[in-house]
Amino acid sequence: MQQLMQQQGIRRLLVLSGEPQWCRQQAQQLAASLAGDWPWVGENPPAGLQPLASGAVRTLLGQERLHAVFDATTALDVEALAALAGTLRAGSWLLLLTPPWRQWHQQPDADSLRWSDCPQPITTPHFIHHLQRHLAADSEVTLWRQDESLELAALPERPPWQVPDGRPTAEQQRLLEQLLNASAGVWVLTAARGRGKSTLAGMLVANTTLTCWITGPSRAATDVAGEWAQGRAQFWAPDTLLAHCREHDVSGVGWLLVDEAAAIPGPLLQQLVSYFPRVLLTTTVQGYEGTGRGFLLKFCAGLPSFRPLGLRQPMRWAEGDALERVIDNALLFNEQPAWRATDQAVRFSLVEQSALCADPQRLARFYALLSSAHYRTSPLDLRRLMDAPGMHFGLAQVEEDVVGALWLVDEGGLSAELAHEVWAGRRRPRGNLVAQSLAAHGGQWWAPTLRSRRITRIAVLPALRQQGIARRLIAQQRQQAQGLDFLSVSFGYTEPLWRFWQSCGFELVRIGSKTEASSGCYTAMAILALSEQGEALRYAAHKHLARDWRWLQQRVALQLEITGDDGDTQLSEDDWRELAGFSFAHRPLEASLGALQRLLLASGLPLPALRGHLQQQRTTAECVTQFGLSGQKALLRHWRLEAAQALEQVDAQHCLRWRNWAQSQLLQ
């Protein structure tokens, strides 16, 4: 069978389903009977097989292997599964070890600890049923259960595969000629895995007389391009390259090649592109790093101009490859049919997790819309969407097409004791992104005790944007919310995005002081009150932000007007609580920035370390050197000590009261 697969140029999946020891024994015997590389993804591989942790599978990107084992008996990391499949060359078997078939959906999945925000592994019945359905429906997938004999599924007849001979295909040659004749510009090459994107990039280097540099998310990700470039392309790490560009003239470099561009933070990539006369970006259309379609829509749309290129013909395996098909189907990598304009009205609905997962076609269209709008979408999101607790969805549909998608997650409901620990910086339980952030960074210690829902994703079909669909999806959630105190959203701040959330009724309550690595934007959080308690939180959080903004904006490069009582420099009770949290608990300096500035105005003490950093704008490194400290942790302890001294000097009795409150483990 393996010889026939080699002749046809395909790869196949063999599922071994049973008790872990039985699965391991069969896999070990099969690996011993077939020559190959046989990396084993999972814990404790048998002796003689190459161990590979699921988190390390990406180190194989750009490389090829013959045969592999993926042990999913205790944990199924679907990103690693897809990545492993992408490294296997024609003629390969992928062995997937699973729990007993009928009990699989009832077994906790250890991988859920990465994405469910639960302290213990959870069962994942929706995704497992979905995966089993696709595995069972594919005629070229072989399922071997422990209580059954092995019967290999037959291969359909296919013409012999023409093994690549090292020369460019007709498709590659056409693009290569186009690039070699390019005068200047940005080209974006998207294709599914195994289509020869990196090979084409390397061929470009080998055939041009221009100087070429190459970058990517890692050196390993550029190995294939580097090999085809015959050593003529200098590799740079993205951040190192950007630093070099800022200090040197790089206009003499003919081409910058960026492999797997969607895996590089957009702002960094945007800056790199601007320095070079010719740029070729390559990225996977849809996969475990994110989606190239979303990359085209979101990142490339911000370029002055770019020219899209594509490759369709597989290089490492033949058309109709069985392994690629089943992975694409199971992880919803396939393109959905193009939307056709119609005069039918848009209808809106609230959908719960079980109902969404029970309708495969609607699920695929919902997920495809999210993928196209957010190019960081990955199979991790699919797992979370299908099985993580507390998920809620809003859909806008025209006939069967999903034209608008809203995804929310429950937050809050923590005990007062745990909320206090979050505020004090002593605990950060999983989940509750906005609710915990308002306590840990915004000062509203009680925020996690309220019940809320955070909007984690929202997307509208491009052809129907600017028609109010997104606002109606949010309005529907607002009207139908039962027992909630507020809705929230966390986003990378841009003015158009903030205008949208503002038009939906949200109030800005927090701005982070550092930019996100993925977006290059400052994190912004906003809430929409739904109850009296929610309104009290909105008022307090916005007031806190407005009072602190005059000092916070020294660290935030945003032209943003935040109105409020920012002229009030007197120490309030809220300030005392903040300062006690900084001085006697573990709250970070950034969270207490405004209160510390007001403390410096109220105190007559020298406080050289705090004043040097906050009033005289000395960097942490300069402060460490000035005071002869061992590092930033020692500096933070020094700052806390100075703040405590200042509080005691301002009002010793008040200081003792708030110190006891900040250090208490339980609220009285």
C-alpha angles and dihedrals in degrees: 000000000000091000091052090049089052091051092049092043096233138128128216143205124231115190116205107196122186145069112344095246093050091049091050093049094051092045091049092051093048092048090051092052097050123056112231147108095276104189108192116216109201142050125314102359117200117269114280096029123106109254116219126176114225090241090056097053091096089066085074093060110127091020132098132228136183112227126343142190124227114194109207096160092114104012135021113203099183093188089059091044092054092045092050092049089052092059096053117102129214114300094030129137120212111202113205114196114203139170117265106306099239095043098041096096090052095054120096112245113223090205089067088077086076097055114013099070087226122132092225132040113272133207114258105204098156096055095039092053089047092050094045090052091055094044092050093045096055111089093206096054113095116212115197113187122195095244094047137069121252115262114175114220110244121250119237117236114272133172116259113277118247103229111222109258098201095266121110117265118241088260093051093044092056092053092042092056090048092053095044089055093047117123099191140328146086120289122192116202114194126177142141118272117287096027096116102256093143091042090055091049090053092047089054091056093046093052103042129080090211123102111259131198124190133203137173143155088285139358090248090058089061097046095104093048090046092051093051089045087062092227095303097116119079112220121224130182106237098243093044090050092050091051089050092049091053092057103034139046107251098171089110091066106099100203137017110199116198114193118203090003095178089068092061119084108265099231092051091048092047091056094046092052091056094062100057131069094217125028130180115194118190125189140159115262094225129352152105096309091054136276127306092203090060088044090057092048099042108028104025092046087067093057118097088239138338138177118228119220130182143192122203106170115090117234105187095045140011130273112276094031109182098217095049091049097053094044091048092048096046095046094041093241093144123104117253121230114278114262115252120211114249138170092235116122123251112251123201128211142171112231130190124217099258093050093049092049092047092063107062096187094050091044091053092049093045092051093043090055091051090048093052092050099043114041093195090066110126139167087273087070091050091055092048093046093051103041116008111110122251098033121149131178141200121200134195111198138182105199103310096337119103104222099166131034131189123182123190134177129205117249137177132023092127120151118260089246094055092043089055091051090051091051091049091053093242098111136032108176118192120279130003093105100177097028092054093041092056088055100039098040108011099050098237097124093181095054094098091055091065122081117243145150124231121213103229099174137009127176139168128194107263093234091058101042122124090037098102096255095130092047091050091051089054093043090054091054090049093052096044098043111124121195095352126133099200148344118235141191134193117200144156103266119248124151096241091048093049091048088055095051090044090054088055091057101261123146122214110243106164141024118188119228095223131057121247115253093224100047105019087227130118114257112251126189127196135176138202113210118228102171140028090264090048090051090050090052092047091051094047095044095048091045089051091051093046094050091050098040096092088064099031093056089062085072099035119072096211130122093220130147113213111180123207143094094317091145092067107105099164118113109256130191088260088056092051090053091049093047093048088051090053097041101040106021133035106275113141123247092243090059092052097039099118095042091050091051090052090048090055089053091050098044127079094198120110095238091178098182095050095040091046092055103034103032103025095037096232113166121243089250091054091048092050090053095043094054097037094240127162095238148306094309090056090047091052090052088050091051091050091051092051092048091051091051091050093050092050091049093051095048120344096191094049089046092055092049094052093041090058090048094049094047097044116111093207130034115243 
